[in-house]
Amino acid sequence: MHLKSLTIATAAVLTMGCSAAEEMLPVAGAVRFQAHDIDEIPGGYAVAVADFNQDGRLDVMANSLRVPELVWHENPTWERHVIVEDVSSLVNLAIADIDGDGIPEVAFQTAFAMLPSSSEGHNWVARSQGDPTMPWKTEAIDDYPTSHHVTWADLDGDGSLELVNALLLGSEGLAPTYDQDMASVFWYGQDGWNRGTLSDQVPGVIHRVRTTRWDEGDRDQILVASFEGVGLYRSSGSGAGMTFEKELLTSGHDTEPAPRLGASDVGVGTSNGERIFATVEPWHGNEVVVYTGENGAWQRRVIWDEIQSGHEVHVVDLNGDGRGDIIANDNSRVSERNPNGTPGVHVFFSPDNPATGEWIYSRIDSEYGMNGCVSGDMNGDGRADIICAGAGGMIRWYENLGE
């Protein structure tokens, strides 16, 4: 692999700042990060950023399967505001201002379990009642076993967002292969939240669904990362008659042993004005992959294969050079039984040509296994920061200090 690796010692410098015994290596393209702890959260899973109190700053929301409440943290003091209580096994969330009042709504999923017979799969939307620091009103949307990932998207191009819900498994899907059934992706319009089907033919595990504006026009498209690889779903029609067509962009990692197949997540960006997308492959896998080229002829390039349990991936320009860099978070742990874990946040800075050039690798945190990461400008300096929540028990903001 053509990839320049900063040493682990250097990665520690990128995370926490230079000590007297260490000096920053002058590597073009890499940026420095300073870690800030926002809050402790046992078993942190999903994280998102939004301006909840309309003060112009991005606030942070994170959740855990083990914590029975939904909380947002106010930037810059990180004061906790509990908006939903007494929920169990809260797995994923998505944030959007669907009513235009300036305060975003939160879709979230509870009662999740990997065993379909034990998973009630509740889907909710929470709305502020005017003061976002006070308890919010929740509305039940749907109950479906193994409801696991959620995103907002304008599927029919009418300017109103639909809610998309991806099941982790079909009703017969069981360990260790999880391939006994097909999994489904559903959508719901705001007028009654009636369930529509985007697809009921996704084999094995669906790990992530992502909203993208892949095509020109008013409609969003949906990317589905699953055992099948990465599928792009386009809609046509409207209302209850809306239908979807799939284009399989890549089959991802397609070698045995199962169930380590396909892709764990997908992120889309641009490099020098051209579209690229990145994946973690296979499901909870070891490969960070970048795809370049033209529609229908994507070139697959593994730029790193030494993470142990890749969970999510994002493409964002971290250094302002016009090229999408890649963030991959690993939720593994280091222990006596697993001494080779690679927990934390792995960052890959793009070369001028992402298809052939040398990517720069930096592991900016090795302390916590991170389940969820997003990017956002947390302090208004114009740089993209990284915000993560991890199974190790911390919500952490990595401030981008520049090159």
Secondary structure, DSSP 8 states (H G I E B T S, - for coil): --EEE--HHHHHHHHH---TT------TT--EEEEEEEEE-TTEEEEEEE-SSSSSS-EEEEEETT--EEEEEETTTTEEEEEEES--S---EEEE-SSSSSS-EEEEEES--SSGGG---EEEEEE--S-TTS--EEEEEEE-TTEEEEEEE-SSSSS--EEEEEESS-TT--TTT--SSEEEEEEE-TTT--EEEEEEEEES-EEEEEEE--SSSS--EEEEEETTEEEEEEEES-GGG-EEEEEEEE--B--SSTTS-B-SEEEEEEETTEEEEEEEESTT-SEEEEEEEETTEEEEEEEE---SSEEEEEEE-SSSSSB-EEEEEE-----SS-TT---EEEEEE--SSTTTS-EEEEEEE-SS-EEEEEEE-SSSSS--EEEEEETTSEEEEEEEEE-
